[in-house]
Amino acid sequence: MRAAGMAIAACALLTLVACDGSGDPPEGGGSDAVAAITTAPREGGPDASILPAAAGTELPMRLAEDVVPPTNRWYSSLAFGDTGLPVFPKPLSFQMVDGGFAAGLTRPVASENAILAPAAADVTVQVSGAPGFGEVIEATPVAVTVGLGPVDLTVAQGVPAVGMTSAGGAQATLSVAFAPQDSEGLATAIVGETTYGLKIDRGSVDGAALALDPGGSAQLFAVPEGGTVESFAAALGAVPRGADAGYALGDAATTSVTYGEEPTVVAVPAARADALDCTLGTYATIDGTYAVCEAASVSWDVPLVEPTSSLDLDDITGPEREAIVAALQADASSLPELPADTYFGSKALYRIANLVQVADALDQPALAEDLQAVLAEQLRMWGDPDGCATRAERCFTYDGELAGVVGLATAFGSEEFNDHHFHYGYLLYAAAVAGARDPDLAGEIGPVLDLVAEDIAAPGTSDAFPVRRAFDPVEGHSWASGISPFADGNNQESSSEAVLAYNGVALWADLRGDEALATSARWMLAAEAEASTRLWLAPDLSGFEAFAHQIVAIEWGAKRDYATWFSADPAAMLGIQIIPGQPAAVGYLSSVPAERIVASVEAAWPDARPDQFADYLLMYQALAGDEARAAAWTAAVDLPDDAIDDGTSRTWLLAWIAAAG
């Protein structure tokens, strides 16, 4: 977005991966190195008290006192900001209304520039004696529970049902009459073209009147295409309260999402359905057809991406080396004035860090030391815990209300926790590069930069930070808006900056010897890289023929946009998925088929050179084969200085293209 606990003993209760009671990872799944429970407490995390208190924002919050504020989640609008905004646990939409909730099956429709599946308030439930919009009382990256008077309401990514439970019993009124079926505790209603089912345990329904006994529950669902209400209800297990996800690393990065001890109904992308019992039908979603399966957990693998801050320049040609060194000398002698906010300021340090890396790789020690000195001076300001006491920029505060680190000079709504992973990935990458060359510097800035890393990637929950603030393990990518004040749910625009974020965290964690943070970051790095190609750069758009593009520029909860927050130029749509041309991207972007790369670049750069991101388009083009790389090199050599983005340099542009060979 650019606008505006429990160790192994918890295995039976919390979602887990590679946790079998012994603490050892299980066999299979291609993963055997690391196990994690996402809601486990963070042991030995950094001390947020070293930072001054942030001024804070006066956001409306609907949150129980013991819940760490869930910013940057797919359901954040349930906890913050305006009331009544929908959230999207695919394929359903869910929204709180005064004294109740509304839900419905979303139906995607494609147009030239969007694939949209807006909220469908087909069934509204009003709870007797429950005015207001409730408050979030439990939250994991997968599931959220809202307390509303006598009932608790639970929705979870991957479970196509809304759960309602009541400890003391409750009465509710439905917007449509449900007719009892032959199966005990099952009732149905038809709204438009959709059949809805209501599975009740310890309760009853009489037309529009729903009653829950103490300890009772009701689950509302939409019958999938090709399925039946009876088979769905028979497979539907307990309300997935506390559903969560974990990971394992081995030959691949494995994500596992667990919904309970017993099987229930899950809706998954077709690629994740191979090992599951998926005979319950299908749903259409903005991301394609989802299979409806019966399972207690779902696991899938994605390729590992090795964290790196360097390009492989060992085999470049003599002329390439000569051109890169000449560019390095020019770039090192004319560093621009460095911005001071958390986005552009961090981006500028990333640029210098890459100049340092190229200088080291091409044996230019004097240039490397001069650039390192500039980088170290800036990082010492950013890494000073007392910096905000003497200046209004290049320093951090701690927001105790929203549980996170905020730069005093904000950008793009970062005070509301927008885009933190975009901003901080640049800074952590730069700190890792400089700190690897100077251990004393790493130790000096470490306490503050540890907190910056914790803000976006804490491997466990603490009183100071949520677990992995922005990362959605089910979708496989992050969400950029802090409070998600949108009718289309949360969103992420720059998939590439999200990948950079977790590369930066992994590099910094390795430097600091924080194994828990490092392994968790590697999981997110792999997942985010896979999602960037699957959803943004090389999406399967079959079934959406009206959508006129080969890429997606913004992924929302309820739509996929060919648009950006800042420009209508086609170069922006593609460039924002390549920026900042980090070294790890040479690998994961190479998984996009060459013909797809060529077609995307041609669509983004049809005639005259674009006003923005020409450098990143050339980097991407260089991955499409030797001929394309040679053409990209020639164009990069001739590219005017004012056509090079502030996050890169001619040095890095040429080095990246050379390394892509």
N, C-alpha and C positions, 0 to 999 in steps of 0.2 A: 504494500500500500504506500502511496506517495501523497495522498490527500491528507488537505488539512491536516508404628513401624515394626520393623518386622524382618527378621532374618529368615532362615529356612523354615522356621516354625510357622511362618505366615503363608506357606505355600497353599494350604487348603483354602485360605480366605481371599488372598489377593491374586490377581493375574500374575502368572510367572512364565518364564521361559527357562528351559534347561534346569529346572528345579524339581528333583525327584524325591526329596526328603533327605537325601544324603548330602546335598549341596553340590554334587557333581553334575555336569552337563550330561544329558542323555545321548545315546548314540543316534545317528541319522540326521537328516536335514542338512548335511554338509557343514555343520557348525559344532565346534567342540572346545572352544577356548574360553568363552566368557558367559556368565549367567547374570541376569539382572531382573529385579522386580521394580517397576517404575515408581511405585509409591513408597518404596522403602526409605527410611530416613537417611539423610545425608550425613555420613560419619566424617567428622574432621573437616568440615567445610570452612571457607574463609570467614573472617570476622567483619561483618558489615558495620560495626560500631566505630570503625576507624574513619568513616566518612561523615561529614556533617549532614544534618537532616535536610531533606528537600523541602522546598516551599509547599509542594503538594498541589493537587488539583481538587476542586470541589465537585467531584463526580458523584451523582446519585449511585449508591451501592445497595444491592439487595443480596446480602451475604451474611451467613452465620459467623459468629465471632471466631470460631476455631477453624475456619476454612481459609487457606492461603489464597489470596485474590487470583482468580483464574483469568488473567489477561491473555490475549492472543490465542484463545481457543475458538473452536468452531461454534461454541455456545456462549461466548463472552457476553453477548447482549442480554442474556438472562440475568446476569449479575450486575451490569453497569448501564448507566445512561438511560435513555428513554425506554419506557415500558412498551410491551406488546410487539416487539420486533421478532420475526420468525427466525428459527435456526433449522438446520437441514441435516438430520441424520438420514442419509440416503437410504431408501427413496422417499422418505416422508418429510413433511415439514411439520414443525411444532412451534407453537407460540403461546405465551401466557396471555390471558384476557383477565379483566377484573373479576376475581372470584372463580377463575377456572382456567381452562386451556382449550385451544383449538388445534386440530391436526388434520392431515389429509395426504393423499398420494400425489406426488408431483409428477407432471407429465412433460417431458422435454420437447421443445419445438425449436427448430433451427431456422435462422434467417441469414442474410448475407454476412452479417458481422457478429452474430451471437448465437449461442445455444442456450436457451433459457427454460428453466423449470421453476416458475414462481410458486410461492406458498399457496397451498390449497386448504382453506379452513372448512373442510367438508363436514367435520363433526366437532361440535363444541360441547364441552362438559362444564356445567356450572356446579360448584361444590357448595352445599348448604353451610352457612356460617363461616365462609372463607372469603371475606373481602380482600381486595388488593391483588398484587401480582406475585406474592410469595417471595422466598429467598432461597438462594443456593445453599444447601446444607451439606452436600457431598460433591466432590469433583475429582475426577481423574482425567488424563488426556483422552480417554475413550468415552466415559459416561458422566452424566450429571444428574443430580437429584435436587428437585425444587420442593421445599416444604411449603404447603399451602393449607393452613388451618389443620383440619383433621386428616389430611391426606398428604402423602409424598408422591411426587411424580418423577419418573425416571425415563430418560432417553439415552441411547447409546449408539455410537457409530457402529453400523453393521447389524444391528437388530431392528428389523422393520416392524416395531411395535412400540406403543407408548404404555408404560407400566404405571399403575396407580395402586398404592398400598395404603392401608390404614391400620394403625395399632389399636385405636379405640372404636373403630366403626365410623361410617360416614354415609351421608345421603347426597345424591347428585342428580341433576337434571340434564338429559341429553337433548341435543338440538334436533335429532331425528329418532323415531321410534325403532327399537330393536326387537325383532321377533325371536323368541326362543326356538332352538333347533332340537332335534332328537337327542343329540349328545348333551349330557348333563353339563350345565355351566357354560353353554355356548349359545350366542344369539347373533343375529345378522341384521344388517340394514343396507339398502342400496341408495347411493347418492350419485346421481348422474350415471356414468358408466362404470362406477367402482362399487364392488361389494365390500363392505366392512364387516369384520367380525369382532366380537367382544367375548373374550374368555374370562370367566369369573371363577374365583376360588373363594369359598366362604362368603357368599353374597348372592344377589339375585337381581334380575332386571325385569321390569314390567313396562313394556313400551318405552317411554322416555324417562322412566324413573329407575335409577340405579341405586342399590343399597349394598353396602359392604359391612359385613359383620366384623367384630374385633379380630384383627389379624388377617383380614381378608384382602384380596387383590383383584384387579381387573386389568386386562391388557387389550388395548385397541389396536387392530391391524387392518391392512388392506390386502385383500386376496390377490396374489400375483397372477400374471398371465399364465395360463396353462395349469394352474393349481386349483385346489378346492378349499373351502373354508374348513372342512372337517380334517383334512390331512395337515393343514397349517396348524390348526388348534391342537391336534394330537402331538405335533412335534414341538410346540411352543413350551419352553420350560419356565423356570422362575424368572421374575423380574431381574434384569441384569445389573442390579445395584452394585457398584464397586467394580464393574468390569474394567480391565486395565490391560496393559501391554508390556512386553519385555522383549529382550533380544538375546541373540548369541552370535558370536563371531568365530569363524573358522575358515573354511574354503570359500564361504559366502557370508553375507550378513543376513541373519534370519530374524524376522519379526514374528512374534506370536501374540495373538490377542485372545484372552480367555474371558468368557462371559459368565462362567459359573462352574460348579462341580458337575452338573448334569447337562446334557445337550439341550439346545434350544434352537430356534430358527435364526439363521444368519443369512444376510444378503452380501455377496462378494462379487468382485469382478471375475469374469470368466477365467482369467489366467490363474486365479487363486483357488479354483474349484476342483482341480483335477483329483485331489486326494480326499475329497469330501463326498458325502451322500447328498446329491443335489437333484432331487426328484420333485421338489415342491413348486416349481414354476420359475418364472423370470420377472424382473422389473426393468423398465426402461429408465435410464438415468442420463444426466448430462455427460457422463463419462462412458456411456455405452451400456450394453446389457449386463445386468447383474443376475447371477444364478442364486436361487433360493435353496438353502441347504439346511441340514440338521447336524449341528455340531456343538460341542462345548467350547472349542477353541479353533482358531484358524492360524496357520503358519505359512510363511512364504519366504523365499530367498531372493536377494538381489546381489549383483556383483559387488565385490569390495572395490573401494577406491582408496588408493594409498595417499595419506596426507603428504603434501609436498609443498615446498616453497621455491623449488628450483626447476629450471628447464634443462633438458638434456642437450647440451651444445657440443658434445664431444665430436660429433661427426659432421659438423657444418663445414662448408667449403671455405677456401681462403678468401674469395671475394665477399662471402657472407660475413665472415669474421671481420674483415676490414671495414665493411659498411656499418656493422654493429658497433665496433669500437669508435668509429668516427661519430656516430650518433650519441654514444655514451659520453664522449668528451664534450659534445655540444650541450647535451641535457644536464650534465653535472655542473657545467659552468653557468647555467642560466636557470636555476631553480626559481619557480614562481613564488610569490608571496603565499604563505601557508594559511588556509582558512582556520577558524577556531571552533566551529561547531562539531558535533559528534559525527555527522555524516561527511561533509566535505573536508573537514580537518583530518578525520581518520583516513579518508580516501587519499589525501595528499601524502600521508605517511606511508601508506601501502605503495604508492608510486615510487617513493624514495627507496623503500626496502627492496623493490625489484631492481632498481638501478644498482644497489649494493650487490645483489645476487649476481647480476650479469657481470659486474666488475670483478667479483671473485672468480666467476667461472671462466672469464677470458683473461685472467692474470693481469689485472690492472690495480695493483695494491694501493697506489697513492689515491686514485679516484675512490676506491672502496673506503679507505679510511676517512677521506673528506666527507663522503656521503654518510658514513656511519656517525660521524661527529654531529652532523645536522640532525639525523634521526634520533640519536641519543638525547640531544638537548631537548627536542620536542617531547620525547617519551617521558623524560624526567618531569616535565610539567604535567602531562596527563597522569602520570603515576604518583603524583604528590597528594597524599591524603588530605593535606591542609590547603591545597591549592585554591579552593573556593573561598577561603578566608581572605585572600589578598587579591583575587581577580575574578572576573565574571565569565571567563571562558577557559577552555583547555583544562577542565577539572570536572570532578564528579561529586554528586550528592547521593544520599540514600533515601528513597521514598518508603517510609514504613507503612503507609496506608496501602500502597499497591505492591509492596514487597519487591523492590528492585532498584537498580542503579540508574541514575538519570544525569546526563551531562547538563551543566548549568547553562551552556549555550545550546539551545535545542534546535532541532530541524525536523520538518515534516511531522510535527505532532509527537515528537519523542517523549515529551512530558506526559503524554497519555499512553506511552509504551508502544506507539507505532514504530515499526521498522527497526527495533533495537538490534535484531540479528544482522540486518544489513549493515548498520553503522559499526557495530562492535567487531564484526568479522574482519573488517579492514584493519582496525586498530590492533587486534590480537595477532593477526598475521604479521604486521610490522613489528610488534613487540617480540614475537617469536624469532624473526630474522635477526633483529638487533641483539636480542638476549642470547642467542646461540653464539654470536661472535664475542659477546662480553658478559660473562657470567655475573660479574659484579653489578652490571646494569640490570640484569634480570632479577637479582635479589633485591635491588633498590626499588624497582617499580612493581615487583611481584605482588605485594599485598593488595594494591589497588587493581591491577590487571587481573588477579585471581577473582576479584569480585565482579569485574566486567564479564569474565567468562561464565561465572556462576549465574549472572543475570539471565543469560540466554540459553544456558546449557547445563544447569545443575543436574547431576546424575541421580539425585534423590531429593525428596521434599524436606524443607526445613522451615523454621519460623520466619527465616529471612528471605527465602526464595521458593518459588514453585519448581517442580520438576520439569526440566526441559521446556521452558516457558512457551515457546511458539510451535513446537514440533507436534504434529498430529501423526501418531504411528499408524493409524488405519489408512489415512490418505497417503502417507509416505512423504509428506512435505509440511512446511511451516505455514502459519497464518500471520499476516503482517500487521493487521489492525489490532490495537490494544483492547479497545472496548467494542469494536464491531458495530458501529451505529448505522447499519444498513439493512434494508429490506431483502437484500440478496445474500445475507450472511457475511461471513468473513471472507478475506481475499488475500491472494499473493500475486504480485506482478513479476518481480525479478527472481526467477528461479535460480539464475546463476549466482546472484549475490547471496542467496540462501545457501547454496553449496559452498561458497567461499566462507560463510560464517562458521560452518562446522569443520572445514579445513583449518581455519584459523584457530578454533578452539582446540582441535586435536594437536596442532603444532605447539601451541602454548602449553597444553597439559603435559605433553611429552617433555618439554623443556623443564617444567616444574616438578616432574615426577609424580603427577596426580593420575594414578592408574585408572581410578573409577571414572574420572572425567574424560580421560583419553579414550578409553574403550567405548564409552557411551557416545562420544563425538564421532568416532569412526562409524558406528552404526548409523547415526543421523546423516553423516557425510554420504555413505553409500545409498541410503534410502532417498535422500534429497536429489542426488545425482540421477538415480534411476527415474524418479518422478519427473525431473526436468525434461527428459527425453520422452517419457511415456505420455505426459499430459500437455507439455508446452511445445516442444520442438519437433516431435515426430508422432503426434497423436493418431490413434486409429479413429477416423472420422466417418467410418462407414455407417450408413443410416442417417447421416446428417448432410445430405447432398446439397441442401440450400446454403450451407455454410461455405463461403467462397474462398477459404484460405487454407493453407497447409499447416499453419502454426496457430497456437493460442497465446494471447498476450497477457491475459489475467484469468486466473482460475478463482472462481467464487464458490460459495456453498451452493448457490442456486443457478449459476450460469457460467458460461465460458465466453470470454470477450475477445474480439479483435479490436482492442483499444488500449490506450495507456492513460495514466493519470496526467501526463504532461505533454503529449503530442499525438497528432493524428497521422503523422508521417509513417509510412510502412517501415522505414528504417528503424524507427523507434520500437515497433512491435517485435522485431527480431533482435535488435541490438540490446534491448533490456534483458534478453535471455542469454546474452554472451558476456556482457559487462561483468567484471573488469578484465576478462581474458586471463584468468589466474592459471598457474601452471597445472593444477589438477585437471583443468578443463581439456587439455590436450588429449587426455585419455578418455574421459567419459563422453565428450562430444563426438569422438571418433566412432561411437556406436551408432550414430545417426547415418543412414545410408547416404552414399555420396550423391546420388541423384536427388535426394531430398534436400541436402545441403545446397546444391547448385540451384535448385528451383526456389528455395527460400531466399537465397541471396539475390537472385534475379528479380524476385517480386519486391524485395526491399530496396533494390538499387536498379531500377529499370532503365533510367536514362542518365540525367545529370547526377553528379555526386551528391549524396544526401547532406543536409546541413548538420546532421548529428550521427555519430556512431559508425562512420565509414571505416574507421580503424578496426572496430570489432567485427564488422562484416567481412573485412579482409582476413582477419584471423580465422573466422569460421570457414570461409571459402578455402583456405589453405588445407583444410582437412579432407577435401574432396578429390584428392589424387595429385599426382606430380604436375600435370598441366595446370590444374587450378591453383596449386601452390606457387608455381612459377609466375602466373599472372598476378596473384596476390602480392608476391614480393615486389614485382615491378611497380604495381600501383602504390604499394606502401612506401617505396623509396621516393616516389614523386608526390606523395600526399602532402599538401600544405600544412604548415605548423598549426594553423588555426583549425584544422580538421581533426586534430588529435585530442581525444577526451582528456579531462583533467585527472582521470584515474590511471592513465597509462602514459606512455612516452614513445617517441620514435624508436628509442633503444629497445624497449620491451616489445613493441609491435614487430620490429624486424627479428628480434630474437625468438619470439613466439612462432612466427611463420617459419623461420629456419628450423626450429625444433619440431615442427609438425611434419617434417619430411620423413 
